[in-house]
Amino acid sequence: IDPSMDDVKSAQCKTNDCSNYAGIDGLCNACRRGEKPDPEKRKREEEAYKAHLEREKTEKQQKRQKILEEHGVCQICQGTEILGIYNKAPDNCYATLPDGLETEGSFPDIPGITHHEGVEMKICLTCGVILGFHAENVRQALEEYQRETANEGEEEE
């Protein structure tokens, strides 16, 4: 038999002075264990649950505020709607560099776009700018990476 939720909610423990919800046998867990009904217990449990929900809500708000502070403000438009993208997949990274060199595995550190473990960037949703991305810094990072890669290739020979 599959009782509806209304039946489950209305099934009250058959023990006198007990306001707990009953199981299939008509008794709540406390009465089944032989404990005396404690009308204050439900109030305490409800208060504790409300306090737990309030703490959880506060923690989420604090975490969100911390994320917003870390994202900062767009240097171009002063926008605060920042999308953070992070993908940690060091064994599954592929990139084609401007000179046609293809890399596999760890990414080179490209300011504003990647780190050694994958992709990490922040994008302003107001103006579309990638925060921390500066073309000259990217060129320098790529040149350095290409030099290191070329040196590694020469050492293997």
N, C-alpha and C positions, 0 to 999 in steps of 0.2 A: 504494500500500500504506500502510495506517495502522497502524503498530506500536503495541502497547499500551505503557503507561507502564513496565511491567516490562521490556519489551524495550529501551526507550530507556535506562533506568537501568543495565541490565546490559551495554550495548554499550560496551566499553572499547577505547581506542585500541590498534591492532595493533602499534604501535611498541614495541620492547623497553624495559622500565623506565619506561614511561609509564602513569600511573594515571588520566589524564584520560578523560572520556567522549568517545566518538567520534561523528562525524557519519555520514551515510549511506555515505560512502566508506571508513569504517573508521579514519579519522584524526581526531585532535583539531585544533583551530585552531592550536595551537602547533606541532605536528609538520607540519601542512600548510604553515606558513610556514618550515619548516626549522629551527626552534629545537630545542635539545636538551631532553629531558624534565628538569623541575626538580621533584623530589619535595617540596621544601620550599615551593614556590610555593603549592600548594594549602593547606598549613598556614597560610602567611602570609595568604592570601586569606580563609580561614575565620576567622582571628583578627581580621582587619580588619573582616569582616562582623559578627562578634559584638560588636566594639567599637562599630561603627556602630549596631547594634540597641540596645545599652546606652545610648549617647548619646541616641538617639531616645526611649527609654523615660524617661530622666531629664528630657529637655526637655518631654515631655508631662506628667510629674508636676509640674514647675516651673510650667508654664503653667496646669495645673489648680489648683495651690495659689494662684497669683496671682489667678485668677478667683474662687476661694472668698474670698480676702481682700477683693477688690473688692466682692463681693456683701454681705459683712458678715453681721450677725446681725439677726434680726427684733427690732424695738424692743418688740413686744407680748409675744411668747412666748419670746424668746431662741433661736428655732429657727435652724438653720444650713442647712437644705435650702431653697435659694432658686432659683427658676426665673427666668432672665433671658430676656426677649423683646425682640428688636430687629428692626425692619422699616424698612429705608431705601428708601422709595419716594416721593420728593417730588412726582412728577407724578401720582400715583395715589391721593391721600389725599382722603377725603370724611368729613365730620363734620356732625352736626346738633346745634347748641348748644341749651341749655335754652329759649331764647326762640324757637326754631324756625328761626333763621338757619342755612342750610346753607352749608358752606364746601367749596371744592374747591381742590386744589393743596396748598400748604404748610399744615401744621397750625399752630395757635397753640401756643406753649409752655405746656403744662399740666403743672405739677410732678407727677412720679411716673408720668405716663402718656405724654406725647408731647413731641416737640421739633420744630423746624422742618422736619425731613426725614421724619418718620414717627412710628412708635410705638416707645416704649422704656419698659419697665417691669420691675420685679422683684417676684415674688410669693412669699411665704412658703408653702411647701407644708405646713407644720405647722398654721398657723391660717388661711391663705387671705388674709391682709392684703397689699395692694399697698404695698410699701415706698416711702416718700417721698410717699405720697398723703395730703394733708390737705385736707379739703373746703373750708375757708376760703381756703386758698392757691389752690385751683382756681377758686373763685368770683371771687377778685380777678383772677386771670389771664384768665378769660373776660370779665369786665367791661372790663378794659383792652383786650382784643382787640376786643370789640364797639365800644368807643369809637373805636379806631383805624380799624376797618372803616367806621364811620359817617362819620368825618372824611374818609376816602378817597372815599366816595360823594359827599360834599358838594363836594369839590374837583373831581370830574369834571364836575359840572353847570355 
